[in-house]
Amino acid sequence: MGSKNPFWRGGVSEQNHRLRNSVEYKLWRGKVFKRDNYTCQECGARGGRIEADHLKSWKHHPEFRFDVSNGKTLCKKCHEQTPHYGWRGR
């Protein structure tokens, strides 16, 4: 556990978890959804499970994390098809 684990990266996960659960992040998501009319920008699906996707990666471009122009609304299925979804972006 912790620093003895071979995958330890110096507490980055804790910081990431705090930021993704922050009020600022939730406000960013809400603004992206509202701007896109709660509609997937790839397939046009409305309702269901929608997610806010960062156009410039969360990890490599921290200066754009909460910039509304750096996000777009995608349904879960379309988001999973992006090249930077989940672990693929690391």
C-alpha distances in whole Angstrom, upper triangle without the diagonal:
4,6,6,5,9,9,8,12,12,12,14,13,14,17,18,17,20,22,23,23,25,29,30,28,30,33,33,32,35,38,37,38,41,42,42,43,40,41,39,40,40,42,43,42,42,40,37,34,34,31,32,31,31,33,32,28,26,23,26,29,27,31,32,29,31,35,36,38,35,34,36,36,35,35,32,34,35,31,30,32,32,30,27,26,22,21,24,24,21
4,5,6,9,9,6,9,8,8,11,11,11,14,16,16,17,20,21,21,23,27,28,26,28,31,31,31,34,36,35,36,39,40,40,42,39,40,38,39,39,41,43,41,41,39,37,33,33,30,30,30,29,31,29,26,23,21,24,26,24,28,29,27,29,32,34,36,33,33,35,35,34,34,32,33,34,31,29,32,31,29,26,25,22,20,23,23,20
4,5,8,8,5,8,7,9,12,12,13,15,17,18,19,21,23,24,25,29,29,28,30,33,32,32,36,37,37,38,41,42,42,44,41,42,40,41,41,43,44,43,44,42,40,36,35,32,32,31,30,32,30,26,24,21,23,26,24,28,29,27,30,33,35,37,33,34,36,36,36,36,34,35,36,32,31,33,32,30,27,27,23,21,24,23,20
4,6,9,7,10,11,12,15,15,16,19,20,20,22,24,25,26,28,32,32,31,33,36,35,35,38,40,39,40,44,44,44,46,43,44,42,43,42,44,46,45,45,44,41,37,37,34,34,33,32,34,32,28,26,24,26,29,28,31,33,30,33,36,38,40,36,36,38,39,38,38,35,36,37,34,32,34,33,31,28,28,24,22,25,25,21
4,5,5,9,10,11,13,13,15,18,18,19,21,23,23,25,27,31,31,29,31,34,33,33,36,38,37,38,41,42,41,43,41,41,39,40,39,41,43,42,42,41,38,34,34,31,31,30,29,32,30,26,24,21,24,27,26,30,31,28,31,34,36,37,34,34,35,36,35,35,32,33,34,30,29,31,30,28,25,25,21,19,21,22,18
4,6,9,11,13,14,14,17,19,19,20,23,24,24,26,28,32,32,30,32,35,34,33,37,38,37,38,41,42,41,43,41,41,38,39,38,40,42,41,42,41,38,35,34,31,31,30,29,30,28,25,23,20,23,26,25,29,30,28,31,34,36,37,33,33,35,35,34,34,31,32,33,30,28,29,28,26,24,24,20,17,20,20,16
4,6,9,11,11,11,14,16,15,17,19,21,21,23,25,29,28,26,28,31,30,29,33,35,33,34,38,38,37,40,37,37,35,35,35,37,39,38,38,37,35,31,31,28,28,26,25,27,25,21,20,17,19,22,22,26,27,24,28,30,32,33,29,29,31,32,30,31,28,29,29,26,24,26,25,23,20,20,17,14,16,16,13
4,6,7,9,9,11,13,14,15,17,19,19,21,23,27,27,25,27,30,29,29,32,34,33,34,37,38,37,40,37,38,35,36,36,38,40,39,39,38,36,32,31,28,28,26,25,27,25,21,19,17,19,22,21,24,26,23,26,29,31,33,29,29,31,32,31,32,29,31,31,27,26,28,26,25,22,21,18,16,18,18,14
4,6,6,8,10,11,12,14,16,17,18,20,21,25,24,23,25,28,27,27,30,32,30,32,35,36,35,38,35,36,34,34,34,37,38,38,38,37,35,31,30,27,26,24,23,24,22,18,17,13,16,18,17,21,22,20,24,26,29,30,26,27,29,30,30,31,28,30,30,26,25,27,25,23,20,20,17,15,17,16,13
4,6,8,9,10,12,14,15,16,18,20,21,24,24,23,25,28,27,27,31,32,31,33,36,36,36,39,37,38,36,36,36,39,40,40,40,38,36,33,32,28,27,26,24,26,24,20,18,15,17,19,18,21,23,21,24,27,29,31,27,28,30,32,32,33,30,32,32,28,28,30,28,26,23,23,20,18,21,19,16
4,5,6,7,9,10,11,13,15,16,17,21,21,20,22,25,24,25,28,29,29,30,33,34,34,36,34,35,34,34,35,37,38,37,37,36,34,30,29,26,25,24,23,25,23,19,17,14,17,19,17,20,22,19,22,25,27,29,26,26,29,29,30,31,28,30,31,27,26,29,27,25,22,22,19,17,20,19,16
4,5,5,6,9,10,11,12,14,15,19,19,17,20,22,21,22,25,26,26,27,30,31,31,33,31,32,30,31,31,34,35,34,34,33,31,27,26,23,22,20,19,21,19,16,13,11,13,15,13,17,18,16,18,21,24,25,22,22,25,26,26,27,25,28,27,24,23,25,23,22,18,18,16,15,17,15,13
4,5,5,6,9,10,10,12,14,18,18,16,18,21,20,20,23,25,24,26,29,30,30,32,29,30,28,29,30,32,33,32,32,30,28,25,24,20,20,19,18,21,19,16,13,11,15,17,15,18,19,16,18,22,24,25,22,22,24,24,24,25,23,25,25,22,21,24,22,21,18,17,14,13,16,15,13
4,5,5,6,9,10,11,12,16,17,15,17,20,20,20,23,25,25,26,29,30,30,32,30,31,30,31,32,34,35,33,33,31,29,26,25,22,21,21,20,23,21,18,15,14,17,18,16,19,20,17,18,22,24,26,23,23,25,26,26,27,25,27,28,24,24,27,25,24,21,20,17,17,20,18,16
4,5,5,6,9,10,11,14,14,13,16,18,18,19,21,23,23,24,27,28,28,30,28,30,29,29,31,33,34,33,32,31,29,26,24,21,20,19,18,21,19,16,13,12,15,15,12,15,17,14,15,19,21,23,21,21,23,24,25,26,25,27,27,23,24,26,24,24,20,19,17,17,20,18,16
4,5,5,6,9,10,14,13,11,14,16,15,16,19,20,20,22,24,25,25,27,25,27,25,26,27,29,30,29,29,27,26,22,21,17,16,16,15,18,16,13,10,9,13,13,11,14,15,11,13,17,19,21,18,18,20,21,21,23,21,24,23,20,20,23,20,20,16,16,13,14,17,14,13
4,6,5,6,9,12,13,11,13,16,16,15,18,20,20,21,24,25,25,27,25,26,25,26,27,29,30,28,28,26,24,21,20,17,16,17,16,20,19,16,12,13,16,17,14,17,17,14,15,19,20,22,20,19,21,21,21,22,20,23,23,20,20,23,22,22,18,17,14,15,18,16,16
4,6,5,6,10,11,10,12,14,15,15,18,20,20,21,24,25,26,27,25,27,27,28,29,31,31,30,29,27,26,23,21,18,17,18,17,21,20,17,14,14,17,17,14,16,17,13,14,18,19,22,20,19,22,22,23,24,23,26,26,22,23,26,24,24,21,19,17,19,21,19,19
4,5,5,8,8,7,10,12,12,13,15,17,17,19,21,22,23,25,23,25,24,25,27,29,29,28,27,26,25,21,20,16,15,15,14,18,17,14,11,12,15,14,11,13,13,10,10,14,16,19,16,16,19,19,21,22,21,24,24,20,22,24,22,22,19,18,16,18,20,18,17
4,6,9,9,6,8,11,10,10,13,15,15,16,19,20,20,22,20,22,21,22,24,26,26,25,24,22,21,18,16,13,12,13,12,16,16,14,10,12,15,15,12,15,14,10,10,14,15,18,15,14,16,16,17,19,17,21,21,17,18,21,19,20,17,15,14,16,18,16,16
4,7,8,7,7,11,11,11,13,16,16,17,19,21,22,23,20,23,22,24,26,27,27,26,24,22,21,18,17,14,14,15,16,19,19,17,14,16,19,18,15,17,17,13,13,16,17,20,18,17,19,18,19,20,19,23,23,19,21,24,22,23,20,18,17,19,21,20,20
4,5,5,6,9,10,11,13,15,16,17,19,20,22,23,21,24,24,25,27,29,28,27,26,24,23,20,19,16,15,17,16,20,19,18,14,16,19,18,15,16,15,12,11,15,16,19,18,17,19,19,21,22,21,25,25,22,23,26,24,25,22,20,19,21,24,21,22
4,5,5,6,9,10,11,12,14,15,16,18,20,21,19,22,23,24,27,29,28,27,25,23,23,20,19,16,15,17,17,20,20,20,16,19,21,19,16,17,16,13,11,14,14,18,18,17,19,19,21,22,22,26,25,22,25,27,26,27,24,22,22,24,26,24,25
4,6,5,6,9,10,11,12,14,15,16,19,20,19,22,22,23,25,28,27,26,24,23,23,21,18,16,14,15,15,18,18,17,14,17,19,16,13,13,13,10,7,10,11,15,14,14,16,17,20,22,22,25,25,21,24,26,24,25,22,21,21,23,25,22,23
4,5,5,6,9,10,11,12,14,15,17,18,17,19,19,20,22,24,24,23,22,21,20,18,15,12,10,12,12,15,15,14,11,14,17,15,12,13,12,8,7,10,10,14,13,11,14,14,16,18,18,22,21,18,20,22,20,22,19,18,17,20,21,19,20
4,5,5,6,9,10,11,12,14,16,16,15,18,18,19,22,24,23,22,20,18,18,16,14,11,10,13,13,17,18,17,14,18,20,18,16,17,15,12,9,12,12,15,14,13,14,14,16,17,17,21,21,18,20,23,21,23,20,19,18,22,23,21,23
4,5,5,6,9,10,11,12,14,15,14,17,18,19,22,24,23,22,20,19,20,18,15,13,11,14,14,17,18,18,16,19,21,19,16,16,14,12,9,11,10,13,14,12,14,14,17,19,20,23,22,20,23,25,23,25,22,21,21,24,26,23,25
4,5,5,6,9,10,11,12,14,13,16,16,17,20,22,21,21,19,18,19,17,14,12,9,11,11,13,14,15,13,16,18,15,14,13,11,9,6,7,6,10,10,9,11,11,14,17,18,21,20,17,20,22,20,22,19,18,19,22,23,20,22
4,5,5,6,9,10,11,12,11,13,13,14,17,19,18,17,16,15,16,13,10,8,6,9,10,13,15,15,13,17,19,17,16,16,13,10,9,10,8,11,11,8,9,9,11,13,14,18,17,14,17,19,18,20,18,16,17,20,21,19,21
4,5,5,6,9,10,10,9,12,14,15,18,20,18,17,15,14,15,14,11,10,9,12,13,16,18,18,17,21,22,20,19,19,16,14,11,12,10,13,13,11,11,10,13,15,16,19,19,17,20,22,21,23,21,20,20,24,25,23,25
4,5,5,6,9,10,10,13,14,15,18,20,18,18,16,16,18,16,13,12,10,12,13,15,17,18,17,21,22,19,18,17,14,13,10,10,7,10,11,9,10,10,14,16,18,21,20,18,21,23,21,24,22,21,22,25,26,24,26
4,6,5,6,9,8,10,11,11,14,16,15,15,14,14,16,14,11,9,7,9,10,12,14,16,15,19,20,18,17,17,13,12,10,9,6,8,9,6,6,7,10,13,15,18,16,14,18,19,17,20,18,18,19,23,23,21,23
4,6,5,6,5,7,9,10,14,15,13,13,11,11,13,12,8,8,7,10,12,14,17,18,18,21,23,21,20,20,17,15,13,13,10,12,12,9,8,6,9,11,13,16,15,14,17,19,18,21,20,18,20,23,24,22,25
4,5,5,6,9,12,12,16,17,14,14,12,12,15,15,12,12,11,14,15,17,20,21,20,24,25,23,22,22,18,17,15,14,10,12,14,11,10,9,12,14,17,20,18,18,21,22,21,24,23,22,24,27,27,26,28
4,6,8,9,11,11,15,16,14,15,13,15,17,17,13,13,11,13,14,15,18,20,20,24,24,22,22,21,17,17,14,13,9,10,12,10,9,9,12,15,18,20,18,18,21,22,20,23,22,22,24,27,27,25,28
4,5,6,8,7,11,13,10,11,10,12,15,14,11,11,10,12,14,14,17,19,20,23,24,22,22,22,18,18,16,14,11,11,12,10,7,6,9,12,15,17,15,15,19,19,18,21,21,20,22,26,25,24,27
4,5,9,10,13,13,10,11,9,10,13,14,11,13,12,15,17,18,21,23,23,27,28,25,25,25,21,20,18,17,14,14,16,13,11,9,11,13,16,18,16,17,20,21,21,24,23,22,24,28,28,27,30
4,7,9,12,12,10,9,6,7,10,10,7,9,10,13,16,17,20,21,21,25,26,25,25,25,21,20,18,18,14,15,16,13,10,7,9,9,13,15,14,14,18,19,19,22,21,20,22,25,25,24,28
4,6,9,9,6,6,5,7,10,10,8,10,11,13,16,16,20,21,22,25,26,25,25,26,22,21,20,19,15,16,16,13,9,6,7,8,12,13,12,13,16,17,17,20,20,19,21,25,24,24,27
4,5,6,5,5,6,9,10,10,7,9,9,10,14,14,18,19,20,23,24,23,24,25,21,20,19,19,16,15,15,12,8,5,4,5,9,10,8,9,13,13,13,17,17,15,18,22,21,21,24
4,6,6,8,10,12,14,13,10,11,10,10,13,12,16,18,19,22,23,22,23,23,20,19,19,17,14,13,13,11,7,6,6,8,12,12,9,10,14,13,12,16,16,16,19,22,21,20,24
4,6,8,11,14,14,14,12,12,12,11,14,13,17,18,20,23,23,23,24,25,21,21,21,20,17,16,16,13,9,8,7,8,11,10,7,9,12,10,11,14,15,15,18,21,19,19,23
4,6,9,12,13,13,12,13,14,14,17,17,20,21,23,26,27,26,28,29,25,24,24,23,20,19,19,16,12,10,8,8,11,9,7,11,13,12,13,17,18,17,20,23,22,22,26
4,6,10,12,13,11,13,14,15,18,18,22,23,24,27,28,27,28,29,25,24,24,23,19,19,19,16,12,10,9,9,12,12,10,13,15,15,16,19,21,19,22,25,24,24,28
4,7,8,10,9,12,14,15,19,19,23,24,24,28,29,28,29,30,26,25,24,24,20,20,20,17,13,10,8,7,10,10,10,12,15,15,16,20,21,19,21,25,24,24,28
4,7,9,8,11,13,16,19,20,24,24,25,28,30,29,29,30,26,24,23,23,20,20,21,17,14,10,10,8,11,12,12,14,17,18,19,22,23,20,22,26,26,26,29
4,6,7,11,13,16,20,21,25,25,25,28,30,29,29,30,26,24,23,23,20,21,21,18,15,11,11,8,11,13,13,14,17,18,20,23,23,20,22,26,26,26,29
4,6,10,13,16,19,21,25,24,24,27,29,29,29,30,27,24,24,24,22,23,22,18,16,12,11,8,9,11,12,13,15,17,18,22,22,19,20,23,24,24,27
4,7,10,13,16,19,22,21,21,23,26,26,25,27,24,21,21,22,20,21,20,16,14,10,9,6,6,9,11,10,12,15,16,19,19,15,16,20,21,21,24
4,7,10,13,15,18,18,18,21,23,23,22,24,20,18,18,18,16,17,16,12,10,7,6,4,6,9,9,9,11,14,14,17,17,14,15,19,19,19,22
4,6,10,12,15,15,14,17,20,19,19,20,17,15,15,16,14,15,13,10,8,6,5,6,6,10,9,7,10,13,12,15,14,11,12,16,17,16,19
4,7,10,12,12,12,15,17,16,16,17,13,11,11,12,10,11,10,6,6,5,6,9,10,12,11,9,12,14,12,15,13,11,13,16,17,15,18
4,6,9,9,9,13,14,13,14,15,12,10,11,12,10,11,8,5,5,6,7,10,10,12,10,7,10,11,9,11,9,9,11,14,14,12,15
4,5,6,7,10,11,10,11,12,9,7,9,9,9,9,6,5,7,9,10,13,14,16,13,10,13,14,10,12,9,10,12,14,14,11,14
4,6,9,11,11,10,12,12,9,10,11,10,10,9,5,6,7,10,11,15,15,17,14,11,14,13,10,11,9,11,14,16,14,12,15
4,7,9,8,6,9,10,7,8,11,10,11,10,6,8,11,14,15,18,18,19,17,14,16,16,12,12,9,12,14,15,14,11,13
4,5,5,6,8,10,8,8,11,12,13,13,9,10,12,15,15,18,17,19,16,13,15,15,11,11,7,10,11,12,11,8,10
4,6,6,6,9,8,6,9,11,13,13,10,10,13,15,16,18,18,20,18,14,16,17,14,13,10,11,11,12,13,9,10
4,6,6,10,10,9,12,14,16,17,13,14,17,19,19,21,20,22,20,17,17,19,15,14,10,12,11,12,12,8,8
4,6,9,9,10,13,14,17,16,13,15,17,20,21,23,22,24,22,18,19,20,16,14,11,14,14,14,13,10,10
4,5,6,7,10,11,14,13,10,12,16,19,20,23,23,24,22,19,20,21,17,16,13,15,16,17,16,12,13
4,5,5,8,10,13,14,11,13,17,19,21,23,23,25,23,20,21,23,19,18,15,17,17,17,18,14,14
4,6,8,8,12,12,10,13,17,20,22,25,25,27,25,22,24,25,21,21,18,19,20,21,21,17,18
4,6,5,8,9,6,9,13,16,18,21,22,24,22,19,21,22,18,18,16,17,18,20,20,16,17
4,6,8,10,7,9,12,15,17,20,20,22,20,17,19,21,17,18,15,15,16,18,18,15,16
4,6,9,8,9,12,14,17,20,20,23,21,18,21,22,20,20,17,18,18,21,21,18,20
4,5,5,7,11,14,17,20,21,24,21,19,22,22,19,20,18,19,20,22,22,19,21
4,5,6,8,11,14,17,19,22,19,17,20,21,19,20,18,18,20,23,23,20,22
4,6,8,11,14,18,20,22,19,17,20,21,18,19,18,18,21,23,23,20,22
4,7,11,13,17,18,20,17,15,18,18,15,16,14,15,17,20,19,16,18
4,7,10,13,15,17,14,12,15,16,13,15,13,13,16,19,18,16,18
4,6,10,12,14,11,10,14,14,12,15,14,13,16,19,18,17,20
4,7,10,12,10,9,12,13,12,16,15,14,16,19,19,18,21
4,6,8,6,6,9,10,10,13,13,11,14,18,17,17,20
4,6,5,6,9,10,11,15,15,12,14,18,18,18,21
4,6,5,6,9,10,14,13,10,12,15,15,16,19
4,6,5,7,9,13,14,11,13,16,15,17,20
4,5,5,7,11,12,10,13,16,15,15,19
4,5,5,9,9,7,9,13,12,12,16
4,6,8,9,6,8,11,10,11,14
4,6,9,7,10,12,10,12,15
4,6,6,9,11,9,9,13
4,6,9,10,6,7,10
4,6,7,5,4,8
4,6,6,6,9
4,6,6,8
4,5,5
4,6
4
